[in-house]
Amino acid sequence: MELPTPKRDMMLQQLLMALAFAIPWAKKGIPTIIGFIVLIALIRYIRRKDWTVPVWPTAAVSLASLFLLLVAGTAYSEHPNDAWNEIGIKCSFLIFPFLAFITPALDKREVSSIHRAFVAGCFLFIAITITHAAIITLQHHDWYYLTYDRLSWYMHPTYAAAYQAMALYILIEARLQNKVIFKWRGIDTVAIPTALIYVALLSSKAGYLCALLVVAFAVYRSFILGLQWTRIITNAILITAVFIVTILALPTTSERVEHAVRDIQTSEPTSANADTAAASHTSSTQVRLITWSAGWELLGTNPFGTGTGDTQPELDVIYERNSEHYAAARHFNTHNQFLQTGAEIGWFGLAALCICLGSIWNIGRFEHTARLFVLLCLLNFLFESFLEVQAGIVFFSFWTLVYSKEAR
């Protein structure tokens, strides 16, 4: 039996909420939810035959352009199997912009509901991973299971930290506007430090920066809203102190910070024959310096990119040439999304990515969480090839869809 249009639209919004809820924790179920969303959207479009231009089309169009450039990059790829595998992984770059043109606009209430669903999903992830880590810790009597990748379990801690940081800001933004995410204000009050402490436990250096970025942006928003400055400063100092104390209280987290500082202070350029020095370049901070240099080299010598699927082999050649055998053996990508995109599909791809981010930032004039989302992406793009795995691809594409559809 065919559903009336209003009910079908409601079903579509509920599916978007379901996807927002699933992104932080249900990795294997996300493709199924996306499939349902596409199916319902197509049924609605066929029935109504209305071509709906997004409220903010530039973000959706530039994201789709990234996908089309990747497809074009297969024409000069020397590794076609790898190229088409990557096309499959990055289909979200096309699916979500397509949905932006065949789904109705979202009002602020609907976007708030999607935000709420995402926060709920983030806290379900916290509950799942803390429970798992506690059980394993009791079995092995090793507190390390409550930190870093053993805590995040089936998701890389950098992505988990990015999700939690965005959830943290959604909670703070609601408080700034005298609203609540959960039913009772007291739960929101407890949820804010819980999310903050969890990010500290994840021990991701990018995650640390994400949390501090959220605090800084929340302070900025508080001043813009005209809140009492003494209250703003007091809350900011309290939140930051809780975060830093948690980091320093845990040996595994404080050690990672110390290692990062030491690596930056002692890193030196590696010559082509300096095998002994290169052998020590195995920490995450040292590796990033190496991969960034290789990425810059590829971007400078390939204005149209190496071709889809060819970037990793080219990076490995550079690593071996510079005697960076550790990086070559583990096939490290550039650990920087701007360099990764530029190296693979050239300056046009890099421009499309920047235009997409700039468009969402512009949307932030009306939806402040969109600007925080852009800042989180920029920060993670600097330290990770964030859009090379589903955890980053779906996250970025989904919120691009949501914010491009939000009515003014």
Phi, psi and omega in degrees: 000132184282131181280144173300154183305313181302319180292323179294320177298319178296321178297321180296315179296322178295324177293323175296320176296320179298320179292318177300321179292325186277330186309316184288343188221332188259069185304316185283337182271349185296315178303323179295317179296318178299319178300317178296319180298315179298317180298311180296319180296320179293318178300316179297317182294317180297321181290316186266336181053044177245126179268106188263110177287132178302151177301323179235083189289334186300320180298314181293317182294317181293326177293318177297326179298324176302316181295316181295324177293325175295319177296316178298326181293343177289340182293330180241023177280140176266359180228072186301324179297315177295323181298311183287333173295319178293322177302318179297318180295326186259021177301335179300333178298336178257322183297313184290320172299323176300315178298329180298335182265349183238010178243154180290160177295156179253130174275173185297327178296319180292320177296321177298322178295322178293318175302315182298318179296321179296316178299317179299319177296321178297320181284334172294320176299318177300314181298316181297310186286324177294318178298313179299314182296322180296318180297313181294322179298317179294327180287319187255352181055042181230113183290349180298335180293349178264014179221165173048221190290338177285333175285312181288347167063271187256013178223142178298136184300333179296317179289319178300320180293321178297317178299313183294325178295319178293319177299320178301315181291323178301319177296316181293317180299322177297318179296321180297330180261015180058038177240171177232147175275312177266178189291326182245137182301327181299325178295318177300321181297319178286326184296325183298305177293331178297312179298320182295313180295323180296319177300320178297319180295329181295339173059027175270126181297321174295324178296320176303313181295323178299315181296316179294325176298317178299315180298315180298317180292324178295322176297314178303312180298322180296318178295319179298323180282354176079026179287160182298125188294326178296322178293321180298310183296318180299312180296319181296316180295319180297313181296315180296321180296317178299318182294312183292319179298320178298317179298312184288336182284341182256121183304317184294326181283316180294325178297321180295322177294315180299318179296320180298315180296316180296320180297317181295322182288329187255352183295135177229154176301141181258125178282167184297334184254005185274069183296322182295316179292321182295328182297336181274353183276072184236351178284161183298324181289315179296319180299320180298321178299322179290314183290324177297317179299317179294321179296317177299320180297315179296318180297322181288331184261352181228082184300334177257008179089165179283342186110147182298128180087354184261350187297314184297314177301322179293321177297318181298324177298316180294318179301313181295320180299325180266013178061028176266073188290329179297314180294320181293318183295330182260004175051052181291137172281190187286346184055035175199117187294325179296315178293321181297313180295315180296319180295326185275313183236016168080190184294330178294319177295318178298320179295318179299319179296316180293321178296319178300312179297318179297323180293318179293324176300320179295323176299332182298350173298334182247338180228098189293333178295333177297322179290322176297321177301315179298316180297320177297318179296314179303315182296314181290326178297331181288333186245348181220152168277076195295331185259030179254354178228161185301325182302324178270322183298310182293318178304309182293315183292320181297311182289333172297318176298309184300311184286331177288339180263354184286127180290150179295000000 
